[in-house]
Amino acid sequence: MLNKLTTITLTGLLALAFGASASAENYYLLTGVNAGMTPGVSRPVFPSGPPVVVPGSFFDGDRLAGTAGTAPAPYLGTGTPLLSPNQYGSLSFLFRRGSIPLGAVGNQPLLSIDYLGGPLLDLDGDLNNNARSLVPVANQTPVEIPGSSSFLTLNVDTAGGTIGLSNFDATATNQGFAGFGPDITLTVNTLAGTQPDGTLGNPINPSIDTRQGALSLHAPGIWRVNNLGYELWHDSIDPTSTTASTLGTFQYLGKLRGWVIERDGNGNFPTLAGQGLGTTLWPQVDTSQVGNSFAQSSGMPPFVSITSGPAADQFTAPNNGGLPLTDFGGDLGAYLDQVVLPLVNPLSQRVVYFESAGFGMNNSFDPVFGDTIGYDVVLIAQSAPIPEPATLGLLALGMGVVCQLRRRGAR
């Protein structure tokens, strides 16, 4: 019996270390850069139409953490949130374009930034009831789950040239809004179809949310990702929200592109600068889905059409999609070398970088964010740490000795 158990355990550990390329694996969102800061300094963004131009202030920069130009990210609402804006120093973000209606004055451009990463939340406030809630529970204070971390689950098949997305579970913070309470500052973020208890579900917009993309070898240890379709659901912990009992208040949709980077046999990541990774999407704004209809997660009508923003504040106007990367010579590979890879756990074998200029929908019926373009995503994550090869070798040797002794004792 021990021999069989030893073999199974050893096989499992070796598979974990050198694993099959097509197995699903959690990738944990990286944090630790510019905590409490925005991705950029204030820049004016002007509405496109009459009657009066009222500029907005966007702090999004090149949509990357750790590049030049940051500003403090103070909490803007009333009360005190459970987590402060960008408390953990996020490298992953959700960007949501909005427009504040000002009556006869016109519209003022707005951009909401959610900082992704950190421990997961249980909104029922009880870690001992063997249940987790992703929707707020009356009179209960949400709690962080000890030892947890925000993640996405990927199936990276380097041999087959595909990449799949099967889960997303992330905490986020934002700066809130003047006049609103602290519960809209903290959010849970899930894959479309997820139930309030965390049970995974199916896409409701499968034409976009394919959860599959293409993977192609770019250079040794570097794979390009294209067309990884997704739909992410974004919800505050506010129990007074009209959509508090369901998930999917905001729906982010699009196609991720990016990179999978892997260590070599010596445990080293390839140098990415000069490898032709190019730059980021920004300032691109995707208009390909304008006029198309998609299913809402809740509310009526069941399908809505995507627009390019209010008539007086078109999101296709200049400067709406962030700034181009100019740090590190505009080379995304150099950014990853100098900012991201030093943060990766020495025992993590892969890191992923994803970005998307997408679109989204709002089921909360507020007048600021609509069913529009300008719902954008940046995700940067590392694979789960595994034992070092030397440790696995010693473990295998030890198990081999145990097996040999067992065989001798059985004679």
C-alpha positions, 0 to 999 in steps of 0.5 A, spaced: 500 500 500 505 504 501 509 503 495 502 505 491 501 511 495 509 513 494 508 512 487 502 516 486 505 522 490 511 522 486 508 522 480 503 527 482 509 532 484 513 531 478 507 532 474 506 539 478 513 541 477 514 539 469 506 538 468 502 537 462 502 543 458 494 542 457 492 542 465 488 548 468 492 552 473 491 558 477 495 564 476 495 569 481 494 577 480 501 580 482 501 586 486 506 590 490 507 597 485 505 604 487 500 602 493 495 608 494 497 611 487 494 611 480 497 609 474 498 616 472 498 623 473 492 627 472 490 629 464 484 633 461 480 629 457 475 633 453 467 632 451 466 632 444 460 636 443 456 642 445 453 645 449 459 647 453 466 643 454 467 641 461 473 637 461 474 631 466 481 629 469 483 622 468 489 619 472 490 612 467 497 614 464 499 608 460 495 603 464 501 600 467 503 600 474 511 602 475 512 607 469 513 614 470 507 619 472 503 617 478 499 621 483 495 619 490 489 615 489 485 618 495 478 615 497 473 620 495 466 618 498 463 618 505 465 614 511 471 609 511 472 603 506 474 596 508 480 597 504 483 603 501 484 605 494 489 601 491 491 598 498 496 592 495 499 596 489 496 593 483 499 591 477 492 589 474 486 594 472 479 595 470 478 601 466 471 604 465 469 610 461 463 614 464 460 621 463 457 625 468 450 629 465 450 636 467 444 638 464 444 644 460 451 645 461 453 638 457 457 632 460 463 631 463 468 625 462 469 620 467 474 614 468 473 609 474 479 605 475 479 599 479 485 596 482 485 588 482 489 584 487 489 582 494 486 577 498 479 574 496 472 576 500 467 572 504 461 577 504 457 573 509 462 575 514 463 568 517 469 564 515 466 558 519 460 556 516 463 552 510 460 557 505 462 563 501 458 569 499 459 573 493 453 578 494 453 582 501 449 579 506 445 584 511 448 586 517 454 582 516 461 585 515 465 582 509 472 579 511 478 577 507 479 569 507 486 568 510 491 565 505 487 567 499 489 571 493 486 574 487 487 569 481 485 567 474 485 560 472 488 558 465 489 552 461 495 553 457 496 548 451 503 550 448 503 544 444 496 545 441 497 552 441 491 554 445 489 558 451 483 557 455 480 561 461 476 557 466 475 562 472 476 569 475 476 571 482 479 577 484 478 583 489 478 590 487 478 597 490 477 604 487 476 611 489 469 611 490 465 617 488 463 624 492 457 623 496 457 615 496 458 611 501 464 606 502 461 600 500 462 601 492 469 602 493 470 595 494 468 590 489 468 582 487 470 580 480 468 574 477 467 570 470 460 571 467 455 566 469 458 565 476 453 564 482 453 568 489 456 562 492 461 562 487 459 556 483 461 557 476 456 557 470 456 558 462 457 564 458 451 568 457 454 572 451 458 566 448 459 570 441 464 574 445 465 570 451 469 564 448 474 563 454 478 560 448 484 564 445 490 562 440 497 561 443 503 561 438 511 561 440 514 567 439 521 566 441 524 560 446 520 561 453 515 566 450 508 565 447 503 570 444 496 570 446 491 572 441 483 573 441 482 570 448 474 572 449 472 573 456 466 576 460 468 579 467 462 581 472 464 586 477 460 588 483 460 592 489 459 590 496 454 595 497 448 591 500 443 597 498 444 596 491 439 595 486 443 589 484 446 587 490 443 580 490 445 578 483 452 578 480 454 582 474 452 589 475 457 591 470 459 586 465 466 587 461 467 584 455 472 583 449 478 579 447 485 579 451 491 579 447 498 578 451 504 574 452 505 567 456 513 567 459 516 561 462 522 560 465 528 555 462 531 549 465 535 553 469 530 557 472 531 563 468 526 568 464 528 570 457 530 577 457 524 580 453 527 587 451 528 587 444 524 581 443 519 584 439 513 584 444 511 591 441 507 596 445 501 596 449 494 597 446 493 604 448 490 609 446 486 604 442 478 604 443 475 598 440 469 601 436 467 594 433 461 592 437 458 599 437 450 597 435 451 590 436 446 587 442 448 583 448 445 579 453 444 583 460 446 579 466 440 582 470 434 587 469 430 589 463 431 589 457 434 582 456 438 585 451 442 592 450 445 595 444 452 598 445 453 605 444 460 610 443 457 614 449 452 620 450 452 625 444 455 630 447 461 626 450 463 621 445 468 616 447 471 615 440 474 622 441 481 623 442 485 621 448 480 617 451 484 610 451 490 612 455 497 614 453 502 610 449 507 607 453 513 611 452 517 608 458 523 603 456 523 606 449 516 604 448 518 596 449 513 592 453 518 587 453 523 592 457 517 594 462 516 586 463 523 585 464 524 591 469 518 592 473 514 585 473 519 579 473 522 582 479 516 581 483 515 574 480 516 568 486 522 565 484 518 558 484 513 561 479 514 558 472 510 562 468 507 569 468 502 572 464 500 579 461 493 580 458 490 587 455 484 588 452 480 595 449 473 592 450 466 594 451 461 593 457 454 594 460 451 597 466 445 594 470 445 598 476 441 604 472 445 609 474 446 615 469 454 615 469 456 609 466 452 606 460 452 600 455 458 603 451 465 602 449 471 604 453 471 598 458 478 596 458 482 590 462 490 589 464 491 583 467 498 581 470 499 574 474 504 569 476 503 561 476 503 558 483 509 557 486 512 549 485 518 546 489 525 547 486 527 541 482 533 540 487 527 539 492 523 534 488 530 530 486 531 529 494 524 527 495 524 522 489 530 519 492 527 519 499 521 515 496 525 511 492 529 509 498 523 507 502 520 503 497 526 499 496 526 498 504 519 496 504 521 491 498 526 488 502 522 487 508 517 483 504 522 478 502 
